[in-house]
Amino acid sequence: MFTALALAYLLPPLICWAFLARTRAVGAAVLAVLAALALAPVGLEQEWYYTRATAEIEAGYPVAAGLVVLAGALVERRLRGPRPERPYDHPVAGSAVALTAHALVGTVVALAYGLFAFDAFIPSAAEVSPPPGLTVTHADGGYCGSNFCSRTLTLGSTAGLPAAEVEARMRAALTADGWTPGRDGALLRPHGWLLDPRLSTAYLHGTELELSGSESAAATR
């Protein structure tokens, strides 16, 4: 079911462009850009990469893809002139309706993040970047309790530093990366950028780094 919904979200711009394309060169170039845009949210779901702008990428995909289709259509119009009128064949109007509806779905996704993105979540290990000389030697898969989720990373030192020094260096690196002090020695940072209001929380205990994810109000109480 999720796969079907994902395809229904990702494919409309590519399908519309398949009906609109009129030249090989521009058609292939626009198709390549659209495929790259479609892979961006796929990569986020598959954890190929990490970014705090996850919500913005997922919600903004329809708008970005629609603009690429529009740009391609305008370039082809400049190269080949206006599209010939054909009875019962209105690919431009049909594609415009489909892409507009797709953009509205993206707007709904953006609103959903603002209204419903308050559940606890397991933070990605990629949310933290160890400084030079420190490495993540192990990361568990994470778990969720009744109202929280967390995962634990084990830190190692290439120079054999003691646990206290590892903790101090990691804390300094997180602070430099925008994490701010919270209660009980915790460090906090917004999990998202503009649309996702949740917080990530880091707890350091020697070589153990615990990451938890929760809504902002719960994390600051």
Secondary structure, DSSP 8 states (H G I E B T S, - for coil): -HHHHHHHHHSHHHHHHHHH---HHHHHHHHHHHHHHHHHHHHHHTTSS--TTHHHHHHHHHHHHHHHHHHHHHHHHHHH-S---BTTB-HHHHHHHHHHHHHHHHHHHHHHHHHHTTS-B---GGG----TTEEEEEE---EE-SS-EEEEEEEEETT---HHHHHHHHHHHHHHTT-EE-GGG-EEEESSSSS---EEEEEEETTEEEEEEE-HHHHH-
